[in-house]
Amino acid sequence: METVNFLFVFGIVASGVFYFVFKTRQFRTSHMFPIRKKMYASMAGTALGALLIFFGINQLLLFEGVLTYVVAGIFILFGGYVTLFNFKAMKHYKQFVEEERTLNEN
């Protein structure tokens, strides 16, 4: 049980780190690359959704009770929605990053 808990805590920490990295990239990207900024924002949103999922599952493993199940279920469902929405947005924006770079070279 401790090993499984450790894996979910590792997932929570890793997701938080990736969220911070992608948000930093979003803010540090030049205003000349708005599509790249949106791509980094959606990548950060995907990491945030994964953090919510890992947190919800971790709470299910640690605590028992109806309230825990309800709150963890909300976290997991909302995290899944956020992850899926931002992953689709990232795939969409990723198509245009190279084109944006070539247009801004001149």
Order of alpha helices (4+ residues) and beta strands (2+ residues): alpha-alpha-alpha-alpha
